[in-house]
Amino acid sequence: MTDKKLVLTTCGSQQEALSIANALVERQLAACVNIVPQIASVYRWQGNIETAEESLLVIKTTTTAFERLRVALGELHSYEVPECIEIGIEDGSAAYLEWIGESVR
């Protein structure tokens, strides 16, 4: 197990996804954010089943930056309840994992 994390969130527009990604990297809360455009989401919200076209953000960060990243997502995001799911990175390319650590403060 490493101290590196993947964080997932979705956004309602490509513009918002780019804005959040740029802010997270600029603030050194993320080393990299991949944006996967035009995913279809089906979910329950306020008792109704909804469908939406969203963008998925795959955020690379560290354990120590995660809480600050979660707070930043709440500030930057337009959703009332933005997705914020942390997934531990068990292993990977040593050079890439080191780069994540060097890029996140």
ZADRENRO-150303 format. One line per field, with one value per residue (C-alpha): residue in three letters; x, y, z. Coordinates in nm, 4 decimals. Example, Ala and Ser with C-alpha at 12.3 -4.5 7.8 and 13.67 -1.06 7.14 Angstrom:
2
res	c(ALA,SER)
c1	c(1.2300,1.3670)
c2	c(-0.4500,-0.1060)
c3	c(0.7800,0.7140)
This chain:
105
res	c(MET,THR,ASP,LYS,LYS,LEU,VAL,LEU,THR,THR,CYS,GLY,SER,GLN,GLN,GLU,ALA,LEU,SER,ILE,ALA,ASN,ALA,LEU,VAL,GLU,ARG,GLN,LEU,ALA,ALA,CYS,VAL,ASN,ILE,VAL,PRO,GLN,ILE,ALA,SER,VAL,TYR,ARG,TRP,GLN,GLY,ASN,ILE,GLU,THR,ALA,GLU,GLU,SER,LEU,LEU,VAL,ILE,LYS,THR,THR,THR,THR,ALA,PHE,GLU,ARG,LEU,ARG,VAL,ALA,LEU,GLY,GLU,LEU,HIS,SER,TYR,GLU,VAL,PRO,GLU,CYS,ILE,GLU,ILE,GLY,ILE,GLU,ASP,GLY,SER,ALA,ALA,TYR,LEU,GLU,TRP,ILE,GLY,GLU,SER,VAL,ARG)
c1	c(0.0000,0.1179,0.0121,-0.1123,-0.4846,-0.7276,-1.0281,-1.3378,-1.5915,-1.8344,-1.9309,-2.2334,-2.0294,-1.6918,-1.6285,-1.6802,-1.4612,-1.1763,-1.2172,-1.2033,-0.9124,-0.7098,-0.7809,-0.6798,-0.3513,-0.2799,-0.3346,-0.1040,-0.3809,-0.3556,-0.0634,-0.2912,-0.6618,-0.7944,-1.1268,-1.3437,-1.6135,-1.9701,-2.0367,-2.3974,-2.5028,-2.8205,-2.8870,-3.1538,-3.1863,-3.4578,-3.6712,-3.6530,-3.4440,-3.2436,-3.0178,-2.7484,-2.4537,-2.1500,-1.7721,-1.5742,-1.2645,-0.9928,-0.7722,-0.4251,-0.3297,-0.1829,-0.3280,-0.2073,-0.3707,-0.7020,-0.8903,-0.7882,-0.8881,-1.2287,-1.2852,-1.1761,-1.4190,-1.7009,-1.6035,-1.5442,-1.8305,-2.1775,-2.3490,-2.5236,-2.3660,-2.0598,-1.9190,-1.5890,-1.4694,-1.1157,-0.9501,-0.6138,-0.3369,-0.1774,0.1141,0.2345,0.5290,0.7764,0.8709,0.5048,0.4153,0.7178,0.6068,0.2618,0.4293,0.6539,0.3632,0.1251,0.1966)
c2	c(0.0000,0.3530,0.6949,0.7831,0.8090,0.8320,1.0544,1.0383,1.3113,1.4024,1.7380,1.8509,2.0258,2.0053,2.3689,2.2989,1.9858,2.1892,2.4647,2.2224,2.0271,2.3439,2.4722,2.1430,2.1211,2.4924,2.4584,2.1530,1.9347,1.7069,1.6017,1.5283,1.5216,1.3125,1.4277,1.1624,1.3511,1.2502,0.9658,0.8673,0.8666,0.7147,0.7945,0.8538,1.2155,1.3443,1.0349,1.0414,0.8428,1.0880,1.0568,1.3034,1.3445,1.4248,1.4370,1.2094,1.3478,1.1004,1.2910,1.1751,1.2939,1.1837,1.0792,1.3984,1.6233,1.4349,1.6286,1.9641,1.8336,1.7271,2.0759,2.2365,2.0182,2.1378,2.5002,2.4663,2.2332,2.3425,2.0238,2.0348,1.6969,1.6441,1.2965,1.2553,0.8958,0.8078,0.4909,0.3795,0.3040,-0.0186,-0.0184,0.1292,0.2632,0.3878,0.6893,0.7859,0.7482,0.9573,1.2250,1.2383,1.2913,1.5662,1.7444,1.7537,1.9745)
c3	c(0.0000,-0.0757,0.0524,-0.2982,-0.3729,-0.6612,-0.5978,-0.8172,-0.8746,-1.1516,-1.2979,-1.4961,-1.7654,-1.9347,-1.8409,-1.4699,-1.4941,-1.6475,-1.3904,-1.0959,-1.2459,-1.3006,-0.9497,-0.7843,-0.9768,-0.9270,-0.5506,-0.5517,-0.4134,-0.7184,-0.9337,-1.2287,-1.3073,-1.5953,-1.7365,-1.8991,-2.0917,-2.1641,-1.9264,-1.8661,-1.5012,-1.3577,-0.9919,-0.7298,-0.6149,-0.3813,-0.4378,-0.8193,-1.0625,-1.2716,-1.5730,-1.6695,-1.8984,-1.6853,-1.6937,-1.4619,-1.2911,-1.1863,-0.9440,-0.8323,-0.4832,-0.1499,0.1833,0.3522,0.0877,0.0698,0.3387,0.1883,-0.1544,-0.0212,0.1239,-0.2048,-0.4015,-0.1777,-0.2425,-0.6178,-0.7127,-0.8237,-0.6989,-0.3629,-0.2786,-0.4985,-0.5325,-0.3491,-0.3372,-0.2319,-0.3627,-0.2287,-0.4763,-0.3601,-0.6016,-0.9282,-1.1190,-0.8583,-1.0699,-1.1260,-0.7587,-0.6654,-0.9138,-0.7487,-0.4110,-0.5474,-0.7190,-0.4218,-0.1192)
